[in-house]
Amino acid sequence: MKLPKHFGGGGFSGMMQQMQDAMAKAHDLEAELENVRIPIDKGPVKAIFDGTGRLLKIGLDPAVVDPNDIEALEDLVVGIVRDGFEQAVALRNAKVQGIMPNLPDIPGI
């Protein structure tokens, strides 16, 4: 496997040091993301997620709670959950890229 250009800087020992530094930063990343708050506002439905994508709070305007149209409320909730999770994933990806800027983009990591 060919390593990215400038990866390691000092040969194998430099590469190992970069990997150890990255692993230490990655270890702290989860705790950092848990402390991030991502507010999502879809008008009558509002939510707060943490940086890991966990839904912390959801608020509903009573006007959208119509017993004759539960499907509309379900759609609003699904939309806000999707948006919150997508923003959390984007945040995590940006943080990981900051930890390992010289690595190629590897899907799923």
LINTA-V139576 format. One record per pair of residues at least 6 apart in sequence whose C-alpha atoms are under 8 Angstrom apart, sorted by the first residue. I is the first residue (numbers start at 1). GAP is how many residues later the second one is. Records with the same first field share a line. If there is no record, write none. Layout:
# LINTA-V139576
I=GAP / GAP
This chain:
# LINTA-V139576
4=98 / 99 / 100
5=97
6=96
7=8 / 95 / 96
8=6 / 7 / 8 / 9 / 10
9=6
22=77 / 78
25=74
26=70 / 73
29=66
30=22
32=19
33=17 / 18 / 19 / 59
34=16 / 17 / 18
35=15 / 16
36=14 / 15
37=11 / 12 / 13 / 14
38=10 / 11 / 12 / 13 / 46 / 49 / 50
39=7 / 8 / 9 / 10 / 45
40=6 / 7 / 8 / 9 / 40 / 43 / 44
41=6 / 39
42=34 / 38
44=16 / 17 / 19 / 20
45=13 / 14 / 15 / 16 / 31 / 32 / 35
46=12 / 13 / 14 / 34
47=8 / 9 / 10 / 11 / 12 / 33 / 34 / 37
48=7 / 8 / 9 / 10 / 36
49=6 / 7 / 8 / 35 / 36 / 39
50=6 / 38
51=37 / 38 / 40 / 41
52=36 / 37 / 40
53=31 / 32 / 33 / 34 / 35 / 36
54=31
55=26 / 29
64=9
65=8
66=7
97=6
